[in-house]
Amino acid sequence: MRRTKIVATLGPSSDRPGMLKELLLAGVDVCRLNFSHGSTDDHRRRAQEVRNIA
């Protein structure tokens, strides 16, 4: 049983196409949003993308 968890912080640098899918395939357990950068719409889009892919 794996105990180590991998947390990915999503922000502008992870917006390239396919990056989120690559992160999840690499074993990311939790995604968090970096609210320091971007607009409310950017954050909503990222959260929805995580839901769609997971």
N, C-alpha and C positions, 0 to 999 in steps of 0.2 A: 504494500500500500504506500503510495507516494504521499508524503506529508508536506513537502515544499509546495507553496502556491506561487504562481506567477501573476503579477499585477502589471497591466499595461495602462499607461496614461495616454489618453487620446487627445490630440490637439492638431494644430495646423500641419505639423511635420508628418503626421500619420494619415493625411488626407489623400495621398496618392491612390489611384485605383488599384484595388487588390490588396492593399496593405493590411486591412483589418482581417481579411480572410487568411492571409499569411500568418498573422499573429495568432489567430485562433488555432490554426493547424500546427503551429509551433508549440502549443501547449498552454497558452494564456488561460488562466482560471477566472480572472476578474478584470473588467475594464473600468477605468475611472476617467472622468472628463476633466480637462484642465480649463476651468472657467476664467483663467487669467487672460486668455486670448480667444477672440472670436465673438460672434453675436449669439443672441438667443436662438435664432434660426439655425446657426451652425451647430449648436449643442443639441438641439432637437433632432437634426438630421443625423448626427453621429450616433445618438442614442437609438434612433430608429434603425440605423444600419446594423448596429450590434444585435438588436432584437431579431432582425430579419436573417442575419447570417447564423446566429447561435440557434 
